[in-house]
Amino acid sequence: MCLAVPGKIVEILGTDPFLRSAKVSFAGVVKLISLTCTPEAKLGDFVLVHVGVAISTIDPQEAEETYRYLKAMGELDGLDAAPASAAPP
């Protein structure tokens, strides 16, 4: 099964819409993610990430709900997952 995981944008790198990337926090684990598919994304936004690409922006409540579902399914095992709202600013 393929999953998209919510994360919070903590830093944006670059200005070119096709090359822009961001540091995204997944419950404290920060990864570099492409923002090519989400040109509207901005600092502090929550995004759904699939294979290193932000595929959409989502509101914080939806991110929280998605984290709860993923945790209940055991998909966050190995990642000491806190709720999305607990991700660093």
C-alpha positions in Angstrom: 0.0 0.0 0.0 1.3 3.5 -0.8 0.7 6.2 1.8 1.0 9.9 1.9 2.2 11.2 5.3 1.4 14.7 6.6 4.3 16.9 7.7 4.8 20.5 8.6 7.0 22.8 6.5 9.7 24.3 8.7 12.0 25.8 6.0 11.6 26.6 2.3 14.6 26.4 0.0 14.7 28.1 -3.4 12.3 30.3 -5.3 11.9 28.6 -8.7 8.5 26.9 -8.6 9.9 23.8 -10.4 13.0 23.4 -8.2 11.7 24.6 -4.8 12.0 22.3 -1.9 11.4 22.4 1.8 12.5 20.9 5.1 9.4 19.1 6.4 9.0 17.8 10.0 7.2 14.5 10.5 6.7 14.4 14.2 10.2 15.8 14.7 12.0 13.9 12.0 13.0 16.4 9.3 13.3 15.4 5.6 14.0 17.4 2.5 10.9 17.3 0.2 10.1 18.6 -3.3 7.4 21.3 -3.5 7.1 21.0 -7.3 3.5 19.8 -7.1 2.5 22.3 -4.4 3.5 25.8 -5.6 1.0 27.3 -3.1 2.7 25.8 -0.1 4.3 28.2 2.4 6.2 28.1 5.6 4.1 26.6 8.4 1.8 24.8 6.1 1.0 21.1 6.5 1.6 19.0 3.3 0.8 15.4 2.4 4.1 13.8 1.2 4.4 10.7 -1.0 7.9 9.4 -2.0 9.6 12.7 -1.2 7.1 15.0 -3.0 4.5 17.2 -1.4 1.3 16.3 -3.3 -1.1 18.6 -1.5 -1.5 21.1 1.3 -3.9 20.2 4.1 -5.2 21.9 7.2 -3.8 21.1 10.6 -6.9 19.2 11.7 -6.7 16.9 8.7 -3.0 16.4 9.4 -3.8 15.4 13.0 -6.6 13.0 11.9 -4.3 11.4 9.3 -1.6 10.9 11.9 -4.1 9.2 14.2 -5.2 6.8 11.4 -1.6 6.0 10.5 -0.7 5.3 14.1 -3.7 3.1 14.6 -2.8 1.1 11.5 0.8 0.7 12.8 2.2 2.6 9.8 4.2 4.9 12.1 6.0 2.1 14.0 9.7 2.9 14.4 8.9 6.6 14.3 8.1 7.9 17.7 5.2 9.7 16.2 3.6 12.6 18.1 0.4 14.2 16.8 1.0 16.5 13.8 0.3 19.5 15.9 3.3 18.7 18.1 5.7 19.0 15.2 8.2 21.7 15.7 7.2 25.2 14.4 
